[in-house]
Amino acid sequence: MISIALVEDNRAALEALKQKLADYPDLSIGHEASNGEEILAQLSADASVDVVLMDIEMPRMDGITATRLIKVQYPRIKIVMVTIYDNDDFIFQAIQAGADSYILKETKAEKIYETINDTLNGGAVMSPSIAVKALQALKRSTAAPAEQKENTPELSARETEVLECLSTGLTNKRIAEQLSIS
């Protein structure tokens, strides 16, 4: 059984996410919170969560700050950002905070389920549109002067290849096959 925490301030979005996950009997929703402070309080009482599905923009404590704190206090917990934001700043802030995967709220149930499992198995999943934006930002940063690069993570040639594959919508399994990664 995979224990999930849902962190979302919009009640309708929370219910939609719960509905998407309801068809998967091996998923159990252990915590629900409407902001980062709430999830941290819940985790301090019971940290038996495997994956947190985290929104970004929330009152009291946003998802990026909460992600950073969770990763310090509970490094084994995986965090999947589930958000409407696909802009470069949020993507890189989430990654720098320790987010393991980053998908959009419009993602279909099967892909969310696959993302949870891939993330638990050490993968880093991005929606194709997010991967495209990350790749574009990376390409811009390699052409930018050195002083503009300080907030953009450096990727190896292999990581860039993986990001390019993600941007085309390939699954982690397909990317591993294509790039001969075991």
GIUR-V498285 format. One record per pair of residues at least 12 apart in sequence whose C-alpha atoms are under 6 Angstrom apart, sorted by the first residue. I is the first residue (numbers start at 1). J is the second residue. If there is no record, write none. Layout:
((I,J) (I,J))
This chain:
((1,26) (1,27) (2,26) (2,27) (2,28) (3,28) (3,29) (3,30) (3,49) (3,50) (4,28) (4,29) (4,30) (4,49) (4,51) (4,52) (5,29) (5,30) (5,31) (5,32) (5,52) (6,32) (6,52) (6,53) (7,32) (7,33) (7,34) (7,54) (8,34) (8,55) (9,34) (9,58) (20,109) (35,58) (35,61) (36,61) (36,62) (36,63) (36,66) (37,61) (50,77) (51,77) (51,78) (51,79) (52,79) (53,80) (53,81) (54,81) (54,82) (55,81) (55,82) (55,83) (64,94) (67,97) (68,97) (79,99) (79,100) (80,100) (80,101) (80,102) (81,102) (82,103) (82,104) (82,105) (83,104) (83,105) (84,104) (84,105) (86,130) (100,124) (101,124) (101,125) (101,126) (102,126) (103,126) (103,127) (128,166) (128,167) (128,169) (131,166) (131,167) (132,167))
